[in-house]
Amino acid sequence: MSVEFVCLTLIAGRSLRDELFDYLSEQRDLVSGFTASDAAGHGPDVRLQTPEERVKGHADELMVRTILQAQEAAQLLERLKAEFAGSRIVYWIMPVWDFGITDVLNQ
């Protein structure tokens, strides 16, 4: 039976950046690494927290993605929901058909 990998995507306010990065880095039993980038949140459920965000018309957010096994994603989500209760982190999980690292031959 093959391992089912998924991509867990988290969207959080940039104010949570350091705390979220530290937390994910501490979850070594589930998270081997992650990629983060800045994002602009739009939509009726997005809260514009600062005057700058209200002028720009979008929320300054952070997008974090990690690839892990489906069961591990469920465990990580439960931990995140407990640790970051009330912080309105948006998430989704998508299947990953293939996952690996390409390697350059030593020359």
N, C-alpha and C positions, 0 to 999 in steps of 0.2 A: 504494500500500500504506500503510495507516494504522500509526501508531506504537502499539505495545502497552505500556501503562503497567501497573505493578504497585505494590502497597503492600508494602514490606519492613518487618516488625515485628521489633524486637529486644527481648529481655527480659534485663536484666543486674542484678547486685547494685548497690545504691545506692552502694557504695564505688567503683564505676567511673564514676560520674556525670561528674565533671569531665574525666577522661581520655577517656571516650567522646565527650562533647560536643566537646572540642577536636579529637579525631581526625576526627569527622564534618565539622566545620567546615573542616578542612584539605583534605577531599576535594572541592574545588570543581569538578573535572572531572566528577564524578558526582552529587554531592549539592547541590541548590540550596537546601535547607532541610529542617527536620525538626520534628516535634512530640514533646514528651516529657511524661510524667506519671508519678506514683508508682503503684506496683502492689503487690499482696500476693500472694506466691507460695505456692501450696498443692500438695500432692501428694507421692507417695513418693520422687520424685527431687529434691525441693527440699531444699537444705541450710540448716538453721537455724544461722546463724553465731554469734549473740550470745545471751546469757541472755534479753534482752528478746524476741527472736524466738521462743525456745523457750517462753516464758511465753505469748506471743500466739498461738503455733501457726502462724505464717506468716512467710515471709521478706520483708523489706523490699526491694523491687525497683524497677526503673525500666523503663518501657516507652517505646520510641522508635519512631516511625513516619515513614517518608519515602516519597514517591511518585516513582518514576523509571521509566525504560524498562527492560524485562525484561533486556536484555543488560547494562545498567549495574548492575542489581541483582546479577547473577551476578558481575560484576567487583568490586563493593563487598564482597560476601560473601567472595570469595577474599582480599581485602586484610584484612578483619576477622579471618578465621581465622588469618592469619599474625601480625598485630599483637597479637591478644588470645588467642593460644594458651593453653589451660589455664584460661581464665576462665569457661568454661561459659556463654557467652552463648547463649540460646535464640533461634531465629529462625523465621519463616515468611514465605512470599510468597503474596500473593493477587492475583488479577487486579483491575484497576480498569476499569470500563466507561466511565467518563467522568471527566475531570479538568480543572479550570479555576479561575478566580477570578471571582467576581461583582464588578461595579464599580458604584459609586454615581455617578449623574450629578452633575456640578458644578452647584450652585445659586447 
